[in-house]
Amino acid sequence: MTPRELAADICRKLQASGFKAYLVGGCVRDLLLGREPEDYDVATDAHPARVQQLFPSGVDVGARFGVILVVANSAQVEVATFRSDVGYSDGRHPDRVEYSNSPGEDVRRRDFTINGLMMDVQTQQILDFVGGREDLRERIVRAIGTPDLRFREDRLRMVRAVRFAARFGYVIEPATFQAIVAAAPHITAVSAERLRDEITKLLTEGAAHRAFELLDETGLLKACLPEVAAMKGVAQPPEFHPEGDVWVHTLLMLKHLPAGTPATLAWAVLLHDVGKPPTFMSAEQTGDRIRFDRHAEIGARMAVAICRRLRFSADDIENIEALIANHLRFKDVFQMRPATLKRFVRLPKFEEEHLPLHRLDCLASHGNLDAYDFVQRFLRDTPPEEVRPTRLVTGEDLKAMGFRPGPVFREILQAVEEAQLEGSLIKREDALDFVRRQYQKAG
């Protein structure tokens, strides 16, 4: 059963039991736009306890707020009771809710008019209490009711307004826009995890360029990611970056990010030059041209701090750090020794993320893809067993030869692998002879 089928079944069963039930929110918006919704939500006047009676598979994910998650096989649909919300002391959750029999009252607590539409699955009738259909036609993102009140209720709605405007190519209605500008400094009240997830959506939905322009125009960028806002106006050497400053370069890279880009790659694109503002040195200072000495190393450290602040997982932080720390190494691939090049292309997610990051970096600057093409040819023409050869010598071999476990093990194994990657050691017997000749046995 698909989520759409499950949502329709839920509505029919609730209606057959004497309740009102409608599809609501983003799924209705997407259906009217001819898009397949990612998920479906149902609104009803049935109270949570009654919903759970009708749907024994229902999971209480927020009964305090009238929300039950109905699950069927791999499909799931949130069923929420009509309500009005009273007070938002924490800037996210209502202090209390009052259940309602009115779908119109329920809609008026929601965020934007385009997300405030309801649909009767039986008749396909659209219920529009807030002018959402007109705003869809006019391509407008407009807060329901008083904008500053909507944003006080949940500060993350400001970033969501940017995301919807960028994703659909809409404009933010002037009063809604001004309310975001006024409230932008308060975005820091949002939990790090929620902010991280929303910015990740901005980066990976296929409209990152416009999304970050809007973040900047509303003041949200400086409040959310001051290290990225600091890129604005930081000049670059025109011989390598004819496109302009660090911010312009980063925006151009974001423009090339397709929908579905891996989140860690998208964040690496955003942060790959975050070390340039603090390392900037003018041509007058250097005596030749603008330079950013050690910006990849410093940027990697800054990216780790940003990712920790936003509560990324340890694995994602490690991946983003590696992408940024290594992004300049492509300029050296023509001079790399075979062993160095093989180790470089063995970096985790090299073909999936390191190579695309370099390509985007080139396309958004000088346009020279020679290094990218060189590495592509190397990967195509080099057998995998030469890039990741089976070890010729193991720790057990070293023990059998009389070496004691310790730091010398790593030194010997690395030396053997280096010679193996360089092509000077191919056979196991030769590798063992190499160890005997080059290293003094431990007693």
Secondary structure, 3 states (H helix, E strand, C coil): CCHHHHHHHHHHHHHHCCCCEEEECHHHHHHHCCCCCCCCEEEECCCHHHHHHHCCCCEEEEHHHCEEEEEECCEEEEEEECEEEECCCCCCCCCEEEECCCHHHHHCCCCEHHHCEEECCCCCCEEECCCHHHHHHHCEECECCCHHHHHHHCCCHHHHHHHHHHHHCCEECHHHHHHHHHHHHHHHHCCHHHHHHHHHHHHHCCCHHHHHHHHHHHCHHHHHCHHHHCCCCCCCCCCCCCCCCHHHHHHHHHHCCCCCCCHHHHHHHHHCCCCHHHHEECHHHHCCCCEECCHHHHHHHHHHHHHHHCCCCHHHHHHHHHHHHCCCHHHHCCCCCHHHHHHHHCCCCHHHHHHHHHHHHHHCCCCCCHHHHHHHHHHHHCCHHHHCCCCCCCHHHHHHCCCCCCHHHHHHHHHHHHHHHHCCCCCHHHHHHHHHHHCCCCC
